[in-house]
Amino acid sequence: MARGKFSILLYLPDLNIDWPRSNTAQPFLGRLRTTVDDFQVNEVLNIDFTEAGEHLYLQVEKTNLNTEDVRCTLAQHYEVPTVDVSYSGMKDKRAIARQWFSIRLPSTTCEPSYKGFRVLQAHRHHCKLRRGTHTQNEFRIVIRDVKREMANLNEVLTSPFPNYFGTQRFGLYFNNLTRARKWVEAGKPRIPRTVRARYLSTLRSYLFNELLGLRVKQENWKVKLAGDPSVDDRATGPLWGRGTLGSNAVTAEFDQSVQTKHPQVCEALEWVGLQQERRPLSVRAKNIKIEQTQSTVTLEFSLPVGSYATVGLSEYFDCEVDSG
């Protein structure tokens, strides 16, 4: 069983990465994912199904499988191209995850039965499932062998935390980021579409984290500066692409610092036609419940789509991670 460490407190000189925590208190030490069921996530989808149409929606519970594994298995079972199997969001592999898929024109009504996942619900609908359709993710996470006084655990996750993209977005040992940057430096040669899409997502997330890391260091990541086109009254940063930034004044100066530092990456994202978007710099967990039993902490909470539970936890914990 491989072990690693999770924390968004990242200082990687070789990659020129420095993304700090906002919480300066000494972190709790512990272990994450000791067993698969120590990390559970439930995707909340609010759709009024028509119960008619060419798309079969399945709520699937998967255990120790990644989302693409399930997608390919469903395509094989229902005898459809992989492109006709859609999902709303990616979910961790080493976890019990309940998420939704849709299958266009399935060849059978017989539900699949494979090791590692099971179908919880099935519905018919008139359109396919699109990325980001679910409204939130609900988590139940167990951290074991917590090695410091737990008296202040009631403060965990109660404050907003930096809305970094989690390290899983960048691949094991940041390999996706390394390869994506090399692809840009090589002049963006032709590569398979799926690989290019992964590289672009990685690079866009990297630029956002670079900007957020700068704002965290300057302690203004929760502050709406002049010229900030805020979202839900929260300060925002750019998801890079073509078009105007949408910000001006002081906020634009911060945003443009990303382009100054990474001109080739910004040019690549514009070259493929991605459009400028904004992402909140902060996020707050909801529905928080915390249980303590000796050296074990169990946390339940929910986060909006696109935010990472491991990022929130890393504000308070440095954990050894069993990766399976």
C-alpha positions as CSV (number, residue, x, y, z in Angstrom):
1,M,0.0,0.0,0.0
2,A,1.5,3.3,-1.1
3,R,1.6,6.3,1.2
4,G,1.9,9.9,0.6
5,K,1.1,13.2,2.2
6,F,-1.8,15.6,1.5
7,S,-1.7,19.3,2.0
8,I,-2.2,22.3,-0.2
9,L,0.7,23.9,1.8
10,L,2.9,23.3,-1.2
11,Y,6.4,24.6,-1.8
12,L,7.9,22.8,-4.8
13,P,11.0,24.7,-6.0
14,D,11.6,22.5,-9.0
15,L,8.1,23.4,-10.3
16,N,8.2,27.0,-9.0
17,I,5.1,26.3,-6.9
18,D,4.3,28.0,-3.6
19,W,0.6,27.7,-2.6
20,P,0.3,28.4,1.2
21,R,-2.5,27.8,3.7
22,S,-4.4,30.7,5.0
23,N,-4.6,29.1,8.5
24,T,-1.4,29.8,10.3
25,A,-2.2,27.6,13.4
26,Q,-0.2,24.4,13.9
27,P,-2.0,21.6,12.0
28,F,-3.3,18.4,13.5
29,L,-1.4,15.3,12.3
30,G,-3.3,12.1,11.3
31,R,-3.9,9.5,8.7
32,L,-6.4,9.6,5.8
33,R,-7.9,6.8,3.8
34,T,-6.7,4.0,6.1
35,T,-9.6,2.1,4.7
36,V,-11.7,2.8,1.6
37,D,-14.8,3.7,3.5
38,D,-12.9,6.4,5.5
39,F,-13.6,8.7,2.5
40,Q,-17.2,8.9,1.3
41,V,-18.8,11.3,-1.1
42,N,-22.3,11.7,-2.3
43,E,-23.2,13.7,-5.4
44,V,-26.4,15.6,-5.0
45,L,-28.4,15.9,-8.2
46,N,-31.7,17.9,-8.3
47,I,-33.4,16.9,-11.5
48,D,-37.1,16.3,-12.1
49,F,-36.8,13.3,-14.3
50,T,-39.3,13.0,-17.2
51,E,-39.1,9.2,-16.9
52,A,-39.1,9.2,-20.7
53,G,-36.5,9.9,-23.4
54,E,-33.4,8.3,-24.9
55,H,-31.1,8.8,-21.9
56,L,-30.9,6.4,-19.0
57,Y,-29.7,8.0,-15.8
58,L,-28.0,5.8,-13.2
59,Q,-26.9,6.7,-9.6
60,V,-24.0,4.4,-9.0
61,E,-22.1,3.6,-5.9
62,K,-18.4,2.8,-6.7
63,T,-15.8,1.5,-4.4
64,N,-12.1,1.9,-5.1
65,L,-12.7,2.7,-8.8
66,N,-12.2,5.9,-10.7
67,T,-14.9,7.6,-12.7
68,E,-13.4,6.6,-16.1
69,D,-13.3,3.0,-15.1
70,V,-17.1,3.0,-14.4
71,R,-17.8,5.0,-17.5
72,C,-16.0,2.4,-19.7
73,T,-17.7,-0.5,-18.0
74,L,-21.1,1.1,-18.5
75,A,-20.4,1.7,-22.2
76,Q,-19.4,-1.9,-22.6
77,H,-22.4,-3.2,-20.7
78,Y,-24.9,-1.1,-22.6
79,E,-23.1,-1.5,-25.9
80,V,-22.7,2.2,-26.7
81,P,-19.6,4.3,-27.5
82,T,-17.9,5.8,-24.5
83,V,-18.8,9.3,-25.7
84,D,-22.4,8.4,-25.1
85,V,-21.8,7.9,-21.4
86,S,-21.8,11.2,-19.5
87,Y,-21.2,12.2,-15.9
88,S,-21.5,15.4,-13.9
89,G,-18.2,15.3,-12.0
90,M,-15.1,13.2,-11.3
91,K,-14.8,11.4,-8.0
92,D,-11.9,10.1,-6.0
93,K,-10.8,6.5,-6.7
94,R,-9.9,5.4,-3.1
95,A,-13.3,6.2,-1.7
96,I,-16.9,5.1,-1.6
97,A,-18.5,7.5,-4.1
98,R,-22.1,7.9,-5.1
99,Q,-22.4,9.7,-8.4
100,W,-24.6,10.0,-11.5
101,F,-24.1,8.8,-15.1
102,S,-26.3,9.0,-18.2
103,I,-26.3,6.5,-21.1
104,R,-27.7,7.5,-24.5
105,L,-29.8,4.8,-26.3
106,P,-28.7,1.8,-24.1
107,S,-29.1,-1.5,-25.8
108,T,-30.5,-3.3,-22.8
109,T,-32.6,-2.5,-19.7
110,C,-30.7,-5.0,-17.6
111,E,-28.7,-3.3,-14.9
112,P,-25.0,-4.1,-14.8
113,S,-23.5,-6.1,-11.9
114,Y,-19.8,-5.7,-11.6
115,K,-17.3,-5.9,-8.7
116,G,-16.7,-2.4,-7.3
117,F,-19.9,-0.7,-8.1
118,R,-23.7,-1.1,-7.9
119,V,-26.7,0.8,-9.2
120,L,-28.8,2.7,-6.6
121,Q,-31.3,4.4,-8.8
122,A,-32.4,4.4,-12.5
123,H,-34.5,7.0,-14.4
124,R,-35.2,8.0,-17.9
125,H,-34.7,11.6,-19.1
126,H,-34.9,13.6,-22.3
127,C,-31.4,15.0,-22.3
128,K,-27.9,13.8,-21.3
129,L,-26.1,14.6,-18.1
130,R,-23.7,17.5,-18.4
131,R,-20.6,18.4,-16.4
132,G,-21.3,20.4,-13.3
133,T,-25.1,19.6,-13.2
134,H,-25.0,18.4,-9.6
135,T,-25.6,21.1,-7.0
136,Q,-23.2,20.0,-4.2
137,N,-21.1,17.1,-2.8
138,E,-21.7,15.7,0.6
139,F,-18.7,14.2,2.4
140,R,-18.1,11.8,5.3
141,I,-14.4,11.6,6.1
142,V,-12.6,9.8,8.9
143,I,-9.1,10.9,10.0
144,R,-7.3,8.4,12.3
145,D,-4.4,8.6,14.7
146,V,-4.8,12.3,15.3
147,K,-1.6,13.1,17.1
148,R,-2.3,16.5,18.8
149,E,-4.6,17.8,21.4
150,M,-8.1,18.0,19.8
151,A,-9.6,20.7,21.9
152,N,-10.0,23.1,19.0
153,L,-11.5,20.7,16.6
154,N,-14.9,22.5,16.8
155,E,-13.3,25.3,14.7
156,V,-12.5,23.0,11.8
157,L,-14.1,24.1,8.5
158,T,-16.2,26.8,10.2
159,S,-14.4,29.6,8.4
160,P,-14.0,30.1,4.6
161,F,-10.9,28.6,3.1
162,P,-9.0,29.2,-0.1
163,N,-10.8,27.7,-3.1
164,Y,-7.7,26.1,-4.5
165,F,-7.9,23.3,-7.1
166,G,-6.9,20.1,-5.2
167,T,-3.6,18.4,-5.9
168,Q,-5.4,15.5,-7.6
169,R,-6.2,17.9,-10.5
170,F,-2.4,17.9,-11.3
171,G,-1.8,14.2,-11.3
172,L,0.4,11.9,-9.2
173,Y,3.6,13.8,-8.3
174,F,2.3,16.6,-10.4
175,N,3.1,14.6,-13.6
176,N,0.1,16.0,-15.5
177,L,1.3,19.6,-14.9
178,T,4.9,18.7,-15.8
179,R,3.8,17.1,-19.1
180,A,1.3,19.9,-19.9
181,R,4.0,22.5,-19.4
182,K,6.4,20.6,-21.6
183,W,3.7,20.3,-24.3
184,V,3.4,24.1,-24.3
185,E,7.1,24.7,-24.4
186,A,7.4,22.3,-27.4
187,G,5.0,24.5,-29.3
188,K,1.7,22.6,-28.6
189,P,2.2,19.7,-31.0
190,R,-0.8,17.6,-32.1
191,I,-1.8,15.1,-29.4
192,P,-5.0,13.0,-28.7
193,R,-8.0,15.2,-27.9
194,T,-8.5,13.6,-24.5
195,V,-4.9,14.2,-23.5
196,R,-5.1,17.8,-24.7
197,A,-8.3,18.4,-22.7
198,R,-6.5,17.1,-19.6
199,Y,-3.5,19.3,-20.2
200,L,-5.7,22.4,-20.6
201,S,-7.7,21.7,-17.5
202,T,-4.5,21.2,-15.6
203,L,-2.9,24.4,-16.9
204,R,-6.0,26.5,-16.2
205,S,-6.2,25.2,-12.6
206,Y,-2.5,25.9,-12.2
207,L,-2.9,29.5,-13.2
208,F,-5.8,30.0,-10.8
209,N,-3.9,28.5,-7.9
210,E,-0.9,30.7,-8.7
211,L,-3.1,33.8,-8.5
212,L,-4.9,32.5,-5.3
213,G,-1.5,31.6,-3.7
214,L,-0.3,35.2,-4.3
215,R,-3.5,36.6,-2.7
216,V,-3.2,34.3,0.3
217,K,0.3,35.5,0.9
218,Q,-0.9,39.1,0.8
219,E,-3.8,38.2,3.0
220,N,-6.4,39.7,0.7
221,W,-7.9,36.6,-0.8
222,K,-11.2,37.1,1.1
223,V,-11.4,40.8,0.3
224,K,-13.2,42.2,-2.8
225,L,-10.7,44.6,-4.2
226,A,-11.6,47.5,-6.5
227,G,-12.7,46.2,-9.9
228,D,-13.6,42.7,-8.8
229,P,-16.6,41.1,-10.6
230,S,-17.5,39.1,-7.5
231,V,-19.6,35.9,-7.5
232,D,-22.1,35.5,-4.6
233,D,-20.4,38.5,-2.9
234,R,-17.0,36.6,-2.9
235,A,-13.8,37.8,-4.4
236,T,-12.8,36.0,-7.7
237,G,-9.9,35.1,-9.8
238,P,-9.6,34.3,-13.5
239,L,-10.0,30.9,-15.2
240,W,-7.8,32.0,-18.1
241,G,-9.0,32.1,-21.7
242,R,-9.8,34.5,-24.6
243,G,-11.5,37.8,-24.1
244,T,-11.3,40.5,-21.4
245,L,-10.6,39.6,-17.8
246,G,-13.8,41.1,-16.6
247,S,-11.9,42.8,-13.8
248,N,-10.3,46.2,-13.6
249,A,-8.4,48.5,-11.3
250,V,-6.6,46.7,-8.5
251,T,-8.1,43.3,-9.1
252,A,-7.0,43.5,-12.8
253,E,-3.4,44.2,-11.7
254,F,-3.4,41.0,-9.7
255,D,-5.0,39.0,-12.5
256,Q,-2.6,40.3,-15.1
257,S,0.4,39.3,-12.9
258,V,-0.5,35.7,-13.9
259,Q,-0.1,36.5,-17.6
260,T,3.2,38.3,-16.8
261,K,4.6,35.3,-15.0
262,H,3.2,32.6,-17.4
263,P,2.8,34.1,-20.8
264,Q,3.2,30.8,-22.7
265,V,0.6,29.1,-20.7
266,C,-1.9,31.9,-21.0
267,E,-1.3,32.0,-24.8
268,A,-2.0,28.3,-25.1
269,L,-5.3,28.6,-23.3
270,E,-6.3,31.5,-25.5
271,W,-5.1,29.6,-28.6
272,V,-7.5,26.7,-28.1
273,G,-10.4,29.1,-27.8
274,L,-11.3,28.8,-24.1
275,Q,-13.1,31.9,-22.8
276,Q,-12.3,33.9,-19.7
277,E,-14.4,32.9,-16.7
278,R,-14.3,33.7,-13.0
279,R,-14.0,31.4,-9.9
280,P,-14.5,32.5,-6.3
281,L,-11.3,32.7,-4.3
282,S,-12.9,31.4,-1.2
283,V,-15.4,28.7,-0.2
284,R,-17.3,27.7,2.9
285,A,-18.4,24.3,4.0
286,K,-22.0,23.8,5.1
287,N,-23.8,21.2,7.3
288,I,-20.7,20.5,9.4
289,K,-20.8,17.7,11.9
290,I,-17.7,16.6,13.9
291,E,-17.4,13.5,16.1
292,Q,-14.3,12.6,18.2
293,T,-13.5,9.2,19.6
294,Q,-10.1,9.0,21.2
295,S,-7.7,9.7,18.4
296,T,-10.3,9.4,15.5
297,V,-12.1,12.3,14.0
298,T,-15.2,11.9,11.8
299,L,-16.3,14.9,9.7
300,E,-19.4,15.4,7.7
301,F,-19.9,18.5,5.5
302,S,-21.0,19.6,2.1
303,L,-19.3,21.7,-0.5
304,P,-20.4,23.4,-3.8
305,V,-19.5,21.8,-7.1
306,G,-15.9,22.3,-8.0
307,S,-14.5,22.7,-4.5
308,Y,-12.2,20.1,-2.9
309,A,-12.7,18.5,0.5
310,T,-9.0,17.8,0.8
311,V,-8.2,21.5,0.3
312,G,-10.5,22.4,3.2
313,L,-9.1,19.7,5.4
314,S,-5.5,20.6,4.6
315,E,-6.1,24.0,6.3
316,Y,-6.2,22.1,9.6
317,F,-4.5,18.7,9.0
318,D,-1.3,17.3,7.7
319,C,-2.2,13.7,6.9
320,E,-0.4,10.6,5.9
321,V,-2.5,9.2,3.0
322,D,-2.9,5.6,2.2
323,S,-3.4,5.6,-1.5
324,G,-4.3,2.0,-2.1
